[in-house]
Amino acid sequence: MTLVRYPQSVWNNFQDLERFFDEAFNSFYRGGNYSLEQRPAADWLEDEQAYTLQVELPGLDKDAVNVSIEKDVLTVEAKQEEAKENGQRRFHFRRSFYLPDTVNREAIGASMENGVLSLSLPKAQQALPRQIEVK
């Protein structure tokens, strides 16, 4: 099977740049009540013993954060409202992550420090590497 690569239009880069500036400058002109929807950065790390999920939520208290799990989906949600002189500001964030089969769902832990939510997702014992003795 032959794959044919189509050249990317030069204009795509300009559209991305235009979208970036539109989002940046529009935030300056919002007045009154508005909702700020963002998608905070998340890092998924792995070592031999566990996975670690880190979600950046600067300025939020741990009371504003909710972590839930249903079947193979881990959901992180944060809500916060602030009363400002010129109106009310709302922050809402929700992001879901599919969990690998190797995660021990009963041992998941969460902590929040310096605006970073850290979730520890230990691997199940059967997923950990081990040596097999040859007899």
QUIVENUR-V704961 format. One record per pair of residues at least 24 apart in sequence whose ideal C-beta (glycine too) atoms are under 7 Angstrom apart, sorted by sequence separation. I is the first residue (numbers start at 1). GAP is how many residues later the second one is. If there is no record, write none. Layout:
I_GAP + I_GAP
This chain:
73_25 + 74_25 + 102_25 + 72_26 + 72_27 + 69_36 + 69_39 + 76_41 + 67_43 + 53_44 + 65_47 + 62_50 + 51_52 + 65_52 + 67_52 + 36_53 + 40_53 + 42_53 + 32_54 + 33_54 + 36_54 + 31_55 + 32_55 + 33_55 + 34_55 + 35_55 + 36_55 + 37_55 + 38_55 + 60_55 + 31_56 + 39_56 + 59_56 + 35_57 + 58_57 + 57_58 + 56_59 + 56_60 + 57_60 + 54_62 + 55_62 + 54_63 + 54_64 + 52_66 + 53_66 + 52_67 + 52_68 + 53_68 + 50_70 + 51_70 + 50_71 + 50_72 + 49_73 + 50_73 + 49_74 + 49_79 + 48_80 + 48_81
